[in-house]
Amino acid sequence: MGRQKPTLKAVAIFLIILFVVCGAAYLLFFRDDKVSSKDGNDEDEEKNRVPMANSGPSQIVRPGEAALLNGTGSSDPDGDELGYYWDIDSGTDSNNDGVFDNDRDAVGAKVEHFYPVPQTTTTYLVTLNVSDGKLWDKATTRVTIMVSVNNTPPEVVMSCRYGKVPGGSPLDPYFMVTVVSVSSVEMISNFSYRLDSPASGTISQGNVSDLLIAPPGSDIRFVDIIPVTRLGQNDIFYFREGQTIKEGCTFKLLYLGVTDPVGEIELSKTPSY
């Protein structure tokens, strides 16, 4: 008996089976590799997290003094090495790209910069941009060049008492340092402070103006009784008693770049006037 010729129906079924087998082979050996590769890249991107910039506290310097910019408080959650790029005046677009806070005026975690000597007190907005090579973050701080019209530093007299803050918890006692008098009218921004412990040295330091924005419950804060941005009678500094802030610590008020404190008092549970 002779061999039968394949019918059109059999040919069609064969072609359909061939198409399905070839398609499955393509998906198995080619398509899956591409998808897997793409997914792997996405996973790598998700693992790389954004760094966190820290430009340090605001500072006051006298004309001709260097501003010490410190970004060492910045960090990367993945432990990546960071690049530090300072825009020392975010009001000026020095690279002419239309963006005012991305200039690379100085590079490094710590930077020393001398601003031009102004005729009047001038504040610069400084931006630190940090990068892990792919992702960026930024933080700002301020540098004030303080020009004083009074060459004689003021004298500040203070008193101290101990107790709870009105409306506060009796479990959180505070040392309350009150300004009794100031020999001349001065802006709060002219003053900085330092809190020293006889056992461990300096506990805290910074600008008094920064304490104005400290929220209730902070370890150290400042209340301007007459909110005219000047240090005056009855203004109060609050120090919450704790592990480091305790009786015997010394609070010092500093004026501009003057080395010696213009006011000083020891934190005590015995009222002093």
N, C-alpha and C positions, 0 to 999 in steps of 0.2 A: 504494500500500500504506500502510495507516495506521501511526502510530508506536506501538511496543510500550510497554506500561506497565512501569516498573521492578519487578523482582521483589524479594521480601523479602531474598533473599541479596545482591542488589546494593546495597540500602539499607544493610544491615548492614556490608558492606565499606566503603562510603563513610563511614559514621559512624566506623568504626575508624580509617580513614586521617585523618579530620578530627581525631580525638582525639590521634593521634600527632603530627600537625603542630602543633597548639596547645600540647601539652606541651613539645615541643622548643623552640618559640618562647619559652615561659615560662622554661625553664631558660637559654636563651641570653641573653635580655634582662633578666631580673629576678634569678633565682637566682644567677647568676655574679657579679653586682654585689655582692650581699650577702655572699657568701663571700669575695670579694676584699677587701671593706672590712673584714671581721672579721680576715682574715689579716693585713692591713696593720697593724691595731691591735696584734695579737699581736707582730708584728715590732718595732713601736715600743717595746712593753713590754720585750721581750727586749734591746733596745739600751740601755735605761736601767739601768745597773748600780748596785749598792748603794754608797753612800759609805763611807769608812773613818774612824772617829773615833779621835782621839788626844788624851787628856786631860792629857798631860804627866807628868813624874815626880812621885813623892811628895815632900812637903816638910815641914820643921819650922819653926815660927815661935814666937816668944815671945808671951806674953799681951799683947794690945793691938796686936800687929803685924798688918799686912794679909797675907792669903794671896793670892798672885798666880797666878791660874788661867790657863793658856795652852793653847788648843786649836788653835793655828795649825799644828800638825803633822798635823791632819786633812786629808783629800783626797777628791776625787771622781774616779773613773777616767774619767768622761765630761767632766770639766772644768766641771761644773755649779756654780753659786754655792750655797754652803751656808749654812744657818741654824744657829746655835750656841745651845743651851739647857742651862744648868747647873742641876743639882740639887745644891745645896751641902751637903746633909745627907741622904744616902740612908737614914738611920734614921728620918726623919720624913716623913710623908705630908702635906705642907702644902696640897695641893689636894683632899685627902679623896676621892680616887677609888679608893682601895684599892691603888694601885701606889706603891711607895716610891722609885722611881728615875727618875720622869718629870716631877717638878715643875720649873716654869720660874722658879726663884728668881732667876736672872740670865741675861741675854742678851748674846751677843757672843763673838767669838773670844778676846779677852783680858778678864779680869774681875778686879777687885780686891775682896776681901771681908774684912770684919772679923768674926771670930767672937766670941761672948761670952767674957769672961775667966773661965776655970774655976778651981776650987780645987785640982784635981789635973790631971795630964797627961791630955789627952783627944784622941782621934783621930776624925776625921770621914771617912766614906766619901763621896767626891764623884763624881757621874756626869755625864758630858758626853753629851748627845744631839745628833747632827747630822742634818740632813735636806736633801735636794736638792729638796724640795717634794713628793716622792712616796714616796721610800724613806728609811729611817732606819738609823742605826747608833749604838752607844753604847760608851763606854769609861769605866773608873773610875780614880781615883787617891785618894791619902790625904793629908789635912792633919792634922798633929799639933800641938796647942798644948802646948808643953813647959813644965811648971812645975817649976823646979829647987828642990830643998831646999838646995842648996849654992850660995851666992852667989859663991864663989870658983871660977873656971874651973880645971880640972885642968891639970897639966903632963904632956905625953906626950913621952917620949924614944924615938927610933927609930934603927935601924941599917939599912944597905943592903949587899947583896951582889949579885953578878951571876953568872948561870949558867943551867943548864937545870933545869926543874922535875922532881923525882923522878917517873919513869915517863913523862915527856914526851919530845917529839922534841928532839934536839940542834940541829935546825934552827930551833927557836923559843926562843931565849934570853930570859930574863926578868930584870928587876930585882926583887929580893925585899926588901921593906921590912918589918922585924920590929919589933914593939913591945917595947922593952926594959923600960919601966916606965911606970906611970900613977900620978900622985900621989893620986888618989882613985878610989873605985869608981864607975863611971859606966856607964849603959846604952849599948849601941851606937847606939840610936836617937837619942841626944843629939848624935851627931857627924855632921858633913858633911865633904866633902873637896873639894879643888881641885888639879888638876894643871896647872902652868904651864910654858910653853916660853919660853926667853929670846928666841926668834925670832918666835913667832907668838902669844904671849899664852896665854890659858886654853885648854887642850886638852879637858879634861873636868871636870865638877863634878857633885855630887849628894849623896845621903845614903849613908852608909857601909852602912846596913842593906840598901840596894838591891844592893850589891856581893855580899852574902851569897848571893843567888840567881842570880848570874851563872854560866853553865855553864862547865865546864872548856874552855880554849881561848879564852876571852874576853880582850880586850886588857887589861882591868882587872878584878880580882876580889879578894875578901877571904875569908880562912879564919879562922874563930873556933876556935882550937886547943882551948880549953875551952868547949864550947857552952853557955854560961850566959847568952847575950845581953848580956854585959858586955865592954867593951874591956879587955883584960888582957895580961899579959906573954906573949910568944911568939906572939901573934896576927900574921898575915902578910898583907900586901898584895902582890899580884903585878901587875907591869906588863910586858907583852910588848913587847920592842923592835921598832920598826918605823919607818915613815916619819915619824911625829910623836912617838912616845914614844922618846926616846933619851937618852943621857948628857947631863947638864946640865939636864934638866927638874927642876922643884921640886915636891915633894909636900907639901901642907899639910893638916893636920887642923884643923877648925873646930868650936867648941863652941857649940851653940844659936845665939843671935844675936850672940855676941861677934865683933867685927870682926877682931881680931888672932888669928892661928892659935895653937892651944895646942900644936902640934907641927909641925915642919917639917924636911925633909931633901932633899938634892939626890941625884938618881939618878946613881950612879957605878959604874963597873966596878972601881974599887978599893974593897975592903971597908972599911966604916966601922963603928966600934963605939962 
